[in-house]
């Protein structure tokens, strides 16, 4: 039993020693690797040599944009600690954020990073939207949305596609399961063709998986985006405004041709 206690004590001492050594060697440490909006980000570290009345400059970047900057006092032993609340107008994008600490006139720079997620993107909605298709009734589109809400989906026969109106509270993604019998994009020989995806007037790329019955597309959007147009080569209802005009003309021509071929009746 005493041997077990001894091994346990030795393990604790080794762990403490390792943690102490890590703390001493850490020039810039971030308490966690991942934070959500509203979390407290704890940044700490230790400089090599203390300079009198010289704060350490801590900056947080998203890509090249400065999200937070502060002057932090350095203790006599060279250690420093800074806490940032991950919220506000500059914390609006998901992804990797970079922390840089600069100390002294020589410009010693320490760097680390963490991943961040906004509240809007943390909310993922998986539902089915019922789309009205005129005389064809309605059809369902299963979807998964991250970063906003769907306000409406309408059929637009003039573009042979759908218009999806969203409220984008942040950058996000929209995945839609599009049944081929409702909307599709085909080449002249009947092979699958790409949809054209336009967000607020600008064409964007998308990802897709497909099978015999449906095509599942994933579209990335940005905060503030509104209208997403999904343009194919066929859409329900088949007889929209343009098709109806063509149908009327075809019927008119057919009647005219039939009238010419019809024999004249003579009345005695």
KENUVO-715728 format. One line per field, with one value per residue (C-alpha): residue in one letter; x negated, y negated, z negated. Coordinates in steps of 0.25 Angstrom, whole numbers, plus 2048, in hexadecimal, padded with zeros to 3 digits. Layout:
residuo [A,...]
X [X,...]
Y [Y,...]
Z [Z,...]
end
This chain:
residuo [X,X,X,X,X,X,X,X,X,X,X,X,X,X,X,X,X,X,X,X,X,X,X,X,X,X,X,X,X,X,X,X,X,X,X,X,X,X,X,X,X,X,X,X,X,X,X,X,X,X,X,X,X,X,X,X,X,X,X,X,X,X,X,X,X,X,X,X,X,X,X,X,X,X,X,X,X,X,X,X,X,X,X,X,X,X,X,X,X,X,X,X,X,X,X,X,X,X,X,X,X,X,X,X,X,X,X,X,X,X,X,X,X,X,X,X,X,X,X,X,X,X,X,X,X,X,X,X,X,X,X,X,X,X,X,X,X,X,X,X,X,X,X,X,X,X,X,X,X,X,X,X,X,X,X,X,X,X,X,X,X,X,X,X,X,X,X,X,X,X,X,X,X,X,X,X,X,X,X,X,X,X,X,X,X,X,X,X,X,X,X,X,X,X,X,X,X,X,X,X,X,X,X,X,X,X,X,X,X,X,X,X,X,X,X,X,X,X,X,X,X,X,X,X,X,X,X,X,X,X,X,X,X,X,X,X,X,X,X,X,X,X,X,X,X,X,X,X,X,X,X,X,X,X,X,X,X,X,X,X,X,X,X,X,X,X,X,X]
X [800,7F5,7EF,7FC,7FC,7EE,7F1,7FD,7F5,7EA,7F4,7FA,7EC,7E8,7F5,7F3,7E5,7E9,7F4,7EB,7E0,7EB,7F0,7E2,7DF,7EC,7EA,7F9,803,812,81A,823,822,831,83A,848,84E,84F,844,839,82B,820,812,806,7F7,7E9,7DF,7D0,7CB,7D4,7D2,7D6,7E4,7E5,7F3,7F4,7FD,807,80F,819,81B,825,81E,818,823,820,82B,825,818,814,807,805,7FD,7F1,7EE,7E1,7DF,7E2,7F0,7FC,80B,816,824,82D,83C,83E,84A,84D,84D,840,843,84C,845,842,834,826,822,813,80D,800,7F9,7EE,7E4,7D9,7D2,7CB,7D9,7D9,7E6,7ED,7F8,804,812,820,82D,839,848,853,861,867,85F,860,86F,872,880,884,893,89B,8A1,8AE,8AD,8B9,8B9,8C6,8CF,8C5,8C8,8BD,8B0,8A6,897,890,884,87A,876,86B,86A,878,886,88E,899,89F,89C,8A4,8A4,8A0,8A3,89C,88F,893,88F,891,88F,88C,88D,885,881,872,86F,860,858,85E,862,86F,870,87D,882,888,891,88E,89D,89E,891,886,87A,878,86F,875,871,878,86C,86B,867,863,86D,86A,86A,86C,86C,870,86C,85E,85C,856,850,857,855,85E,861,86B,873,87E,889,883,877,872,86B,863,862,859,85E,85A,860,86B,86D,87C,880,87A,87E,87D,87E,880,885,893,89C,8AA,8B4,8B1,8BB,8B7,8BA,8B0,8B4,8C2,8C0,8B9,8C4,8CF,8C7,8C5,8D4,8D7,8CE,8D4,8E2,8DE,8D7,8E3,8ED,8E5,8E5,8F4,8FD,907,916,91F,92D,936]
Y [800,7F6,7F9,7F5,7E8,7E5,7E7,7DE,7D3,7D5,7D3,7C7,7C1,7C4,7BD,7B1,7B0,7B1,7A7,79D,79F,79D,790,78B,78D,788,77A,779,783,784,78C,793,797,793,788,784,776,771,779,773,776,776,773,774,776,772,769,76C,75F,754,746,73B,735,73C,743,74E,74B,756,757,760,762,768,769,75B,754,750,755,751,749,746,742,74C,74A,753,758,758,767,764,76A,764,767,761,765,761,764,769,760,753,74E,753,762,765,770,77F,784,783,777,773,76D,765,760,755,751,747,73E,74A,74F,75D,763,76F,776,780,782,788,78C,783,785,77B,77D,77C,787,790,791,79B,79D,7AA,7A9,7AB,79F,7A0,799,795,799,793,79D,7A8,7A7,7A6,7AE,7AF,7AB,7B1,7A8,7A5,796,791,782,77D,780,783,779,77E,787,784,78B,781,787,77B,780,78E,78F,78B,77F,781,775,776,76D,76F,76C,770,777,785,790,795,7A4,7A7,7B5,7B2,7BC,7BE,7BF,7B0,7AA,7AF,7AA,7B2,7B1,7B3,7C1,7C4,7C4,7BD,7AE,7A4,79B,78C,787,778,770,762,761,768,776,77F,78D,799,7A7,7B3,7C1,7C8,7D5,7DA,7D2,7C6,7BC,7B7,7A9,7A1,792,789,77B,76F,767,75D,766,767,76D,77A,77E,78C,78D,79A,79E,7A3,7A0,7A3,79E,7A2,798,78B,77D,77F,78D,789,77F,78A,794,78A,787,796,798,78D,792,7A0,79B,792,79E,7A7,79D,79D,7AC,7AD,7AF,7A5,7A9,7A6,7A2,7A7]
Z [800,7FC,80A,811,809,80D,81B,81B,814,81E,829,823,821,830,835,82D,832,840,83F,838,843,84D,846,845,854,859,85F,863,85F,862,857,862,871,873,86F,872,872,864,85E,856,85D,854,859,851,852,84D,854,854,84D,846,84B,841,844,851,854,85D,86A,86C,879,87F,88E,897,8A4,8A5,89D,88F,885,878,873,865,85D,852,845,843,835,82E,831,840,840,846,847,850,851,85D,85F,86C,870,877,886,88A,885,891,899,896,897,892,88A,888,87C,87C,870,873,867,867,871,877,87C,876,87B,876,87D,87B,880,87D,884,882,885,885,87F,88C,893,886,889,894,899,8A0,8A5,8B2,8B9,8C1,8CE,8D6,8E5,8EA,8F1,8EE,8DF,8D5,8D3,8C7,8C7,8BB,8B7,8AC,8AA,8A1,89E,8A1,8A4,8B1,8B3,8C0,8CC,8D9,8E7,8F2,900,907,902,902,8F3,8E5,8DD,8CE,8C5,8B8,8AC,8AB,89C,89F,8A9,8AB,8B4,8BA,8BF,8C7,8CC,8DA,8DF,8EE,8F2,8EC,8F1,8F9,902,90F,91B,929,929,91C,913,905,907,8FC,8F6,8F6,8E8,8E7,8D9,8DA,8E8,8E7,8EC,8E2,8E1,8DA,8D6,8DA,8D9,8E1,8E3,8ED,8E5,8E0,8E0,8D3,8D3,8C9,8CA,8C2,8BF,8B7,8AD,8B3,8BF,8C3,8D0,8D5,8E4,8E8,8F7,8FE,90C,907,8FB,8F6,8FA,909,90E,908,90E,91A,91C,91C,928,930,92D,932,93F,941,940,949,954,952,954,960,967,964,96A,977,978,975,981,985,984,98F,98C,997]
end
